[in-house]
Each structure stands twice: as structure tokens, then as C-alpha cells.
Amino acid sequence: MTTKFSAGLELPRILPGDPAWIRRAAYLSEVLGLVASAADVRPHAYPLPALTLEAAGEVIGKIDAALTAAAADVPPQVVLYALPAWVLKALQDVLGALRTAAADGLASEDEFGLRSMLVSLGESLDYPRVRTPAEMVADLEPVVAVLALDGPAVRAAATDLALGRWQVGITGAALTEVFAQWVLLGIPL
């Protein structure tokens, strides 16, 4: 008998059931995958390791696919998602690197390599329209904000959803607080 252990701490996250909040950033799954491939070949030319870029791209793609499948008929109001802590860190690192690369004054050759790759991908890949590095940052920010959202309300709602219970007054109040935080982040409900 084999036992499968988690590769690290998994963070319970409450996500909006309507995939519109991540759909705008779904193309970044492909972009980050291509940048990860380039970083794998020339690691010295990029500010982040290929694994970090790849993990960030993969989680965006997985969440988008899962929410799209769940919303095929009637989207659930919220979705419980277990996010490995290291993947959240990877997303935050990628967002930081993209912000630096999108800035006018580049700090190093690493960010210049990333910026030129982002510009090239934004212009050449088949997206609804050309995406600049700054637009890529703007598309990724709400995704990272929703996934980084934590606190007592998120934990209470996640616990109740995981246990399949609805505590009158507690679960609803926790979800109401989560919804309010989403509104502050600019996430459509």
C-alpha cells in the first residue's frame, strides 16, 4: 500500500463560480508556458526559474478549465479550491517579475529578456487583440488577488463547503464578507 503525501501546505480558497473573473487572464497560461520553455533553455536570461513560470501558467489554465466545466449549465456561486502554498508564491513572484518587466525603466537584462519575450508573444499569438506587458500585468492582478485572499471569512466558508454543511448565520455571513472583498478587488459577481 502506498500513501500519497502532499508536496506542501494547501491553502483553501473560495473562488467565484462564474469563470469571467479568470477568463480575461486565461491566455496567460499559454504565455507563461512559452516563457517557461525559453527560461528552461536560457535560465540566465530570465528573472525567474522555468518551474515558477510553468506552475503559475498551469494553475491559471487549470482553474479556468475547472470553472468553465462547472459553469457549463448553471455556474455555482462559489467554488472551493485547494491551492498549494508554493503555487501562490509562484504566482506572486511572476506578477512581480511582470510588473518590473512592464515598467519603462528596466532594472536588469533579465527583465529586458522577459519584456522582449512578452512583447513578442503579445503581438504574435492568436488572442482577441494584441496584449502589452502592462495589460498582461493588469489581467493577472485580479487572479492573484482572488487566490491570495485569506482571512477568517475565507477559512470559515471553506471549512463549511469542505464539510458540506451550511451553518445558519455563520456560512452566509462568511460568504457575504468574501463577496464584499471580491467587490473591493473589482471582481464581478
C-alpha positions as CSV (number, residue, x, y, z in Angstrom):
1,M,0.0,0.0,0.0
2,T,1.3,3.4,-0.9
3,T,0.4,6.7,0.7
4,K,0.4,9.9,-1.3
5,F,1.6,12.9,0.6
6,S,1.0,16.5,-0.3
7,A,4.1,18.4,-1.6
8,G,3.3,21.1,0.8
9,L,0.7,23.2,2.5
10,E,-2.5,23.5,0.6
11,L,-4.5,26.7,1.1
12,P,-8.3,26.5,0.9
13,R,-9.5,29.2,-1.4
14,I,-13.1,30.4,-2.2
15,L,-13.3,31.3,-5.9
16,P,-16.2,33.0,-7.8
17,G,-18.1,30.3,-9.6
18,D,-18.5,32.4,-12.8
19,P,-15.3,32.0,-14.8
20,A,-15.4,35.6,-16.1
21,W,-13.0,36.7,-13.4
22,I,-10.2,34.5,-14.7
23,R,-11.3,34.2,-18.4
24,R,-9.6,37.5,-19.2
25,A,-6.3,36.1,-18.0
26,A,-6.6,32.6,-19.4
27,Y,-4.3,33.3,-22.3
28,L,-1.5,33.9,-19.7
29,S,-1.4,30.1,-19.2
30,E,0.0,29.8,-22.8
31,V,2.2,32.9,-22.5
32,L,3.8,31.7,-19.2
33,G,4.2,28.2,-20.6
34,L,6.1,29.6,-23.6
35,V,8.2,31.9,-21.3
36,A,8.9,28.9,-19.1
37,S,10.2,26.9,-22.1
38,A,12.5,29.8,-23.0
39,A,13.7,30.1,-19.4
40,D,14.4,26.4,-19.3
41,V,16.7,26.8,-22.3
42,R,18.3,30.0,-21.2
43,P,17.9,30.3,-17.4
44,H,20.3,33.2,-17.1
45,A,18.3,35.4,-19.4
46,Y,15.1,35.3,-17.2
47,P,14.5,36.6,-13.7
48,L,12.5,33.5,-12.6
49,P,13.1,29.8,-12.9
50,A,11.2,27.9,-15.5
51,L,9.4,25.9,-12.8
52,T,8.0,29.1,-11.3
53,L,6.7,30.4,-14.6
54,E,5.3,27.0,-15.6
55,A,3.5,26.5,-12.3
56,A,1.9,29.9,-12.5
57,G,0.7,29.3,-16.1
58,E,-0.6,25.8,-15.3
59,V,-2.7,26.9,-12.3
60,I,-4.3,29.6,-14.4
61,G,-5.2,27.1,-17.1
62,K,-6.5,24.5,-14.5
63,I,-8.7,27.0,-12.7
64,D,-10.1,28.4,-15.9
65,A,-10.8,24.9,-17.3
66,A,-12.4,23.7,-14.0
67,L,-14.6,26.8,-13.7
68,T,-15.7,26.6,-17.3
69,A,-16.6,23.0,-16.9
70,A,-18.5,23.7,-13.7
71,A,-20.3,26.6,-15.3
72,A,-21.5,24.6,-18.3
73,D,-25.1,24.6,-17.2
74,V,-25.6,26.9,-14.2
75,P,-22.4,28.3,-12.6
76,P,-22.1,27.7,-8.8
77,Q,-22.0,30.8,-6.8
78,V,-18.6,29.8,-5.3
79,V,-16.1,27.1,-5.7
80,L,-13.8,25.6,-3.1
81,Y,-10.2,25.2,-4.4
82,A,-7.2,23.8,-2.7
83,L,-4.2,25.9,-3.8
84,P,-0.7,24.7,-2.9
85,A,1.1,27.5,-1.0
86,W,4.2,27.3,-3.3
87,V,2.0,27.8,-6.3
88,L,0.5,31.0,-4.8
89,K,4.1,32.1,-4.1
90,A,5.0,31.3,-7.8
91,L,2.0,33.5,-9.0
92,Q,3.1,36.4,-6.8
93,D,6.7,36.1,-8.0
94,V,5.5,36.0,-11.6
95,L,3.3,39.1,-11.0
96,G,6.3,40.9,-9.5
97,A,8.5,40.0,-12.4
98,L,5.9,41.0,-15.0
99,R,5.4,44.4,-13.2
100,T,9.1,45.0,-13.4
101,A,9.4,43.9,-17.0
102,A,6.4,46.1,-17.9
103,A,7.9,49.2,-16.3
104,D,9.6,51.7,-18.5
105,G,12.9,51.8,-16.7
106,L,14.2,48.2,-16.8
107,A,16.3,47.1,-13.8
108,S,18.4,44.4,-15.5
109,E,19.0,42.3,-18.6
110,D,16.7,39.6,-17.1
111,E,13.7,41.9,-17.1
112,F,14.7,43.1,-20.6
113,G,14.7,39.5,-21.8
114,L,11.3,38.8,-20.2
115,R,9.9,42.1,-21.5
116,S,11.0,41.4,-25.1
117,M,9.5,37.9,-24.9
118,L,6.2,39.3,-23.6
119,V,6.1,41.9,-26.3
120,S,6.8,39.3,-28.9
121,L,4.2,36.9,-27.6
122,G,1.6,39.6,-27.1
123,E,1.9,40.6,-30.7
124,S,2.2,37.2,-32.4
125,L,-0.1,34.8,-30.6
126,D,-3.7,34.4,-31.5
127,Y,-5.5,36.4,-28.8
128,P,-8.5,38.6,-29.2
129,R,-6.1,41.6,-29.6
130,V,-2.5,42.5,-29.1
131,R,-1.6,42.5,-25.4
132,T,1.2,44.6,-24.0
133,P,3.2,43.6,-20.9
134,A,1.3,46.2,-18.9
135,E,-2.0,44.7,-20.0
136,M,-0.7,41.3,-19.1
137,V,0.0,42.6,-15.6
138,A,-3.5,44.1,-15.4
139,D,-5.0,40.8,-16.4
140,L,-3.0,38.8,-13.9
141,E,-3.5,41.1,-10.9
142,P,-7.2,40.2,-10.1
143,V,-6.3,36.5,-10.4
144,V,-3.5,36.7,-7.9
145,A,-5.7,38.9,-5.6
146,V,-8.5,36.4,-5.5
147,L,-6.1,33.5,-4.9
148,A,-4.2,35.4,-2.2
149,L,-7.5,36.4,-0.4
150,D,-7.3,34.9,3.0
151,G,-8.8,35.5,6.4
152,P,-11.4,34.3,8.9
153,A,-14.3,34.6,6.4
154,V,-12.5,32.6,3.7
155,R,-11.5,29.9,6.2
156,A,-15.0,29.7,7.7
157,A,-16.7,29.4,4.3
158,A,-14.1,27.0,3.1
159,T,-14.5,24.8,6.1
160,D,-18.3,24.7,5.7
161,L,-18.1,24.0,2.0
162,A,-15.5,21.2,2.5
163,L,-17.7,19.6,5.2
164,G,-20.8,20.0,3.1
165,R,-22.6,21.9,5.8
166,W,-24.5,25.2,6.0
167,Q,-24.5,26.8,9.4
168,V,-27.3,29.3,9.6
169,G,-25.9,32.8,10.1
170,I,-22.2,31.7,10.0
171,T,-21.7,30.4,6.5
172,G,-23.9,33.0,4.9
173,A,-22.1,35.8,6.8
174,A,-18.7,34.5,5.9
175,L,-19.7,34.3,2.2
176,T,-21.1,37.8,2.3
177,E,-17.8,39.1,3.6
178,V,-15.9,37.2,0.9
179,F,-18.3,38.7,-1.7
180,A,-17.6,42.2,-0.3
181,Q,-13.9,41.6,-0.6
182,W,-14.3,40.5,-4.2
183,V,-16.2,43.7,-5.0
184,L,-13.4,45.7,-3.5
185,L,-11.0,43.8,-5.7
186,G,-13.1,44.7,-8.8
187,I,-14.2,41.1,-9.3
188,P,-17.7,40.8,-11.0
189,L,-20.2,38.8,-9.1
